[in-house]
Amino acid sequence: MKRFTRLFAVTSVLLALAALSAWVFQAELAQLVYVGPPLMRIETPGSLHSEVPVGAVDVLIEFPDSDRVATETFECSLNGLDVTESLTIGRNGVAGQVVGLREGDNKIRVRVFGRSFWNNRFVDEERDLVVRVRSLPFLDLA
């Protein structure tokens, strides 16, 4: 009887942890179930919120499953302005540099269309990145 109680307790804890992790990662799980693996993997900038010292940032985006991605639909915007022309778009990814960042927070939005992993339905994948440009130090102390 004690073994059954311990087994029940361990199973209950594992199920509670699984439910908690599913709730925390609900958006990623929904993406994986309905669409499949992501259409693009952002290599540079490294995180969703990064900081650069100057008004330009390198962009490197990889398309892991290039057969699913419609590369001609790739779009990149900086603070609402289209900057797709400044990037080189290839079959397996995008590389280049986005210039014209302002001091403070800048929002870079990348977007691409592709096919779902499970069926041939077209899906839209969009990511927002925030790049912060540091302000120049005030040197006039006279």
For each residue, the residues with C-beta under 8 A, 3 or more apart:
1: 4 5
2: 5 6
3: 6 7
4: 1 7 8
5: 1 2 8 9
6: 2 3 9 10
7: 3 4 10 11
8: 4 5 11 12
9: 5 6 12 13
10: 6 7 13 14
11: 7 8 14 15
12: 8 9 15 16
13: 9 10 16 17
14: 10 11 17 18
15: 11 12 18 19
16: 12 13 19 20
17: 13 14 20 21
18: 14 15 21 22
19: 15 16 22 23
20: 16 17 23 24
21: 17 18 24 25
22: 18 19 25 26 29
23: 19 20 26
24: 20 21
25: 21 22 28 29
26: 22 23 29 30
27: 30 31
28: 25 31 32
29: 22 25 26 32 33
30: 26 27 33 34
31: 27 28 34 35 38
32: 28 29 35 36 37
33: 29 30
34: 30 31 116 118
35: 31 32 38 39 116 117 118 123 125
36: 32 68 116 117 118
37: 32 64 65 117
38: 31 35 41 64 125
39: 35 63 65 68 69 112 114 123 125
40: 61 62 63 64 69 93 110 112 125 127
41: 38 61 62 63 64
42: 45 60 61 110 127 129
43: 46 60 61 62
44: 57 58 59 60
45: 42 50 52 57 58 59 129 131
46: 43 50
47: 50
48: 128 129 130
49: 129 130 132
50: 45 46 47 57 129 130 131 132
51: 131 132 133 134
52: 45 55 56 57 101 131 132 133 134
53: 133 134
54: 101 133
55: 52 99 100 101 102 103 133
56: 52 97 98 99 100 101
57: 44 45 50 52 97 98 101 108 131
58: 44 45 96 97
59: 44 45 76 87 94 95 96 97 98 108 110
60: 42 43 44 93 94 95
61: 40 41 42 43 93 94 95 110
62: 40 41 43 92 93
63: 39 40 41 66 69 71 91 92 93 112
64: 37 38 40 41
65: 37 39 68 69 117
66: 63 69 71 91 92
67:
68: 36 39 65 114 115 116 117
69: 39 40 63 65 66 112 113 114
70: 73 112 113 114 115 122
71: 63 66 74 89 90 91 112
72: 89
73: 70 111 112 113
74: 71 84 89 94 110 111 112
75: 82 84 109 110 111 112
76: 59 82 83 84 87 94 98 108 109 110 111
77: 80 81 82 83 84 108 109
78: 81 83 98 100 101 106 107 108
79: 102 106 107
80: 77 107
81: 77 78
82: 75 76 77 85
83: 76 77 78 86 87 98 100
84: 74 75 76 77 87 89
85: 82
86: 83 96 97 98 99
87: 59 76 83 84 94 95 96 98
88: 94 95 96
89: 71 72 74 84 94
90: 71 93 94 95
91: 63 66 71
92: 62 63 66
93: 40 60 61 62 63 90
94: 59 60 61 74 76 87 88 89 90 110
95: 59 60 61 87 88 90
96: 58 59 86 87 88
97: 56 57 58 59 86
98: 56 57 59 76 78 83 86 87 101 108
99: 55 56 86
100: 55 56 78 83
101: 52 54 55 56 57 78 98 106 131 133
102: 55 79 106 133
103: 55 133 134 135 136
104: 132 133 135
105: 130 131 132
106: 78 79 101 102 130 131 132 133
107: 78 79 80 128 129 130
108: 57 59 76 77 78 98 128 129 130 131
109: 75 76 77 126 127 128 129
110: 40 42 59 61 74 75 76 94 126 127 129
111: 73 74 75 76 124 125 126 127
112: 39 40 63 69 70 71 73 74 75 124 125
113: 69 70 73 122 123 124 125
114: 39 68 69 70 122 123 125
115: 68 70 119 120 121 122 123
116: 34 35 36 68 119 120 121 122 123
117: 35 36 37 65 68
118: 34 35 36
119: 115 116
120: 115 116
121: 115 116
122: 70 113 114 115 116
123: 35 39 113 114 115 116
124: 111 112 113
125: 35 38 39 40 111 112 113 114
126: 109 110 111
127: 40 42 109 110 111
128: 48 107 108 109
129: 42 45 48 49 50 107 108 109 110
130: 48 49 50 105 106 107 108
131: 45 50 51 52 57 101 105 106 108
132: 49 50 51 52 104 105 106
133: 51 52 53 54 55 101 102 103 104 106
134: 51 52 53 103
135: 103 104
136: 103
137:
138: 141
139:
140:
141: 138
142:
